């Protein structure tokens, strides 16, 4: 029965795609949306009534990885298919300049049952108040409100989101994967290539209204500034800087752990049962989350595209406390993430690509730690867009946990091998 939603969605996909309506201020969920970051502000689609767009994403990986550590207690990984993943996307044009989005995970590594990821309302015009209301301001402004992913950093706009893998040139996301779904509201301003975002969330992944005197819930504040210009037919430059801050001791810990779909690399770093039958590891291994309390994160992302050559980078520093609001010294920690991704896209409509990505995370969980924790990952691979909606990829991945600071199953740990992935998005 758990595969029934997947089957129904697959049967509907072919008939629905031919009937998809055009929506206002919408990022296409296919190859046409590949180099789109924030939803476009071009007012090119007239409003002629309520429209419902039913879309979906499907992905399957063939995984062939090996792993080891100093303790020699990791499970042996075979070569086989992972559980296919699926998303159901609903986009509704409600009014002139007002649109709703909702994503449901039909199948994921961490949730095999259907699970609502989140949704939001996007407002690009205020004509529902009265025609032409604040028309000049709304030509540069976009308002989003809901419980969904919020706009911190640029990688979340290129990453694999469960089964939506069409924007990610590789299988894995970045090691420190800044992505969370929280109750949020944000304002985006764009004018002549300049970009500014300001927003607030409640800092909580799991929502409830119960008051607990032992909690210190605080709001999260975030923002982004940048420039994004197509300088000529061949050259595009984008550079953004983002910040996220939460000063509560029980909120803000989800910035790098809010993706409930699970890791892109299945069953890595999981241990064999010990003498008591206990195992370690779960569905989120391969990523890193320091789970800082009172966290502050800053991220800079350059993006350069010259003809078929493409560069995307990440420079990020996340710092915070691991001891809540205790006054003891030596509790603050910080991690730095660096990543460089180089691709070459070629062929008709750049449907083929080759490239590589190097990603490293290094830092200390507490400032008085004697050694840095370090993780290095290398991805090399390529892909082919069979159509605007279908992509196939192959990659080699190697990830290592280096340095003497790692203990337990992470000491001397590494995994490497080949993944093949096929994805459909519409």
Secondary structure by P-SEA (a helix, b strand, c coil): ccaaaaaaaaaaaaaaaaaccccccccccccccccccccccccccccccbbbbbbccccccbbbbbcccccccccccccccccbbbbbbbbbbccccbbbbbbbcccccccccccccccbbbbcccccccccccccccccbbbbbccccccccccccccccccccccccccccccccccccccccbbbbbcccbbbbbbccccccccccccccccbbbbbbbccccccccccccbbbbbbbbbbbbcccccccccccccccccccccccccccccccbbbbccccccccccccbbbbbbbbbbbbcccbbbbbbbbbbbbbccccccccccccbbbbbbbbbbbbbcccccccccbbbbbbbbcccccccbbbbbbbbbbbcccccccccccccbbbbbbbccccccccccccbbbbbbbbbbccc
